[in-house]
Amino acid sequence: MLADFPSYRVQPAARKPLLEFVTRSLEAARCRIIKLSSPNIAPFVVSWETAAGERMGAVLYAFLATRTPTKNRPSDERSFQIKYGGKADDNTHNIWQDPFGLYTTLFLGIDPEEGFFVAADPVLHSPTKFFIRLEFKDEHAKAIKAKRWFAWERDRRSGDDHPIETLVGGTSESFLDLVRFERSALGLPPGDRQLLAEHPEMFAVGAMPATTGAPHIGVNVVLEHPLAAELGLSAVEVMELIAGARRLKMAVRGWVAEHHLVDTLSKIPGVTRCERLDHEGSPDVLLSYKGGPALSIECKNVLRKLASDGSARIDFQRTRASKADPCSRYYSPSDFDLVAGCLHAVTEKWEFRYILSQELPAHCKCPGKLTNNVRVDGTWRVDPAEAFVYAYHQGLGC
């Protein structure tokens, strides 16, 4: 399975403390190490068996996290340098993911002396440049050591496709939790990643039912659904399949938000049409109010962390852009009539706020496009009917 695994030669003396941190953490959690790769080849591969008999494995892109005062850098800054091999002209490297889902990929810095790690999203960082630094602060290290598990939001450098990311830190006691977390968080957007990190009960030991076909502890009844019968799986196995498949999970979570939006809007008195659209590149929902023309609505999830003024935030851009036109990543006011901001990542409730697309700020560098840095503030409407009426007043709808 690992025959085509891209690897790099590293200095074993420098990397050995990282592997020792991992093995000590696992052994302290009563795990039995099955296989451990050599410290002179990176990324590292380790497999183990838990005290409960569960076999797990991880591929670690692990780097040394330090607090080294640097000229012209903040005095409270810590970092780990992301580098393998030598500096090459083609310095773009893909972070490997196991297509079979047996190994969990970790992308992290480890401070063996202070006994903690800081993990970044391996999907968000792939492809990565080597010989770059990932910074965090003394305050984050302090919180990690005090709480043993801590998540926060980091602003990435300007020009990155995704300007926001969620970092997760933990002490050695939390290393096994990190593996379970990354297994569950694979492919999640930053807001959902932070929400999951703040609820360990959703990914820690016992959070996922076993695929035995018998009801899991705490589950009274497992209902047989026609889809489960069609797929030849139990209801529990269908849920585990979704949890373990990155693209499938992302699609399901997006559709769940849209489902709740359609359910919410359909109950508004005066709504005569409300349907979800399933076309590539189209808005998410088409709706008519009191017999008026159809309004197109885009559903967007907010990030977990609030802005300094208390407003929710949306990373408002497409997943990818055309190489010929970087501005194609950003939306135009004509792409849809309204935006529905889903607040679940903040409130943990399926509730929404609404605004006309033409009311959003313009992008500072791409004429005719909307900013990707959106705030769900007081200009957004709680009552969707008010947004519909104003949209019709502005001549919107088709």
Secondary structure, 3 states (H helix, E strand, C coil): CCCCCCCEECCHHHHHHHHHHHHHHHHHCCCEEEEECCCCEECEEEEEECCCCCEEEEEEEEEEEECCCCCCCCCCEEEEEECCCCCCCCCEECCCCCCCCCEEEEEEEEECCCCEEEEECCCCCCCEECCEEEEEEHHHHHHHHHHCEEEEEEECCCCCCCCEEEEEEEEHHHHHHHHHHHHHHCCCCHHHHHHHHCCHHHCCCCCCCCCCCCCCCCCCCCCCCHHHHHHCCCHHHHHHHHHHCHHHHHHHHHHHHHHHHHHHHHCCCCEEEEEECCCCCCCCEEEEECCCCCEEEEEEECCCCCCCCCCEEEECCCCCCECCEHHHHCCCHHHCCEEEEECHHHHCCCCEEEEEHHHCCECCCCCCCECCEEEECCCCECCHHHHHHHHHHCCCCC
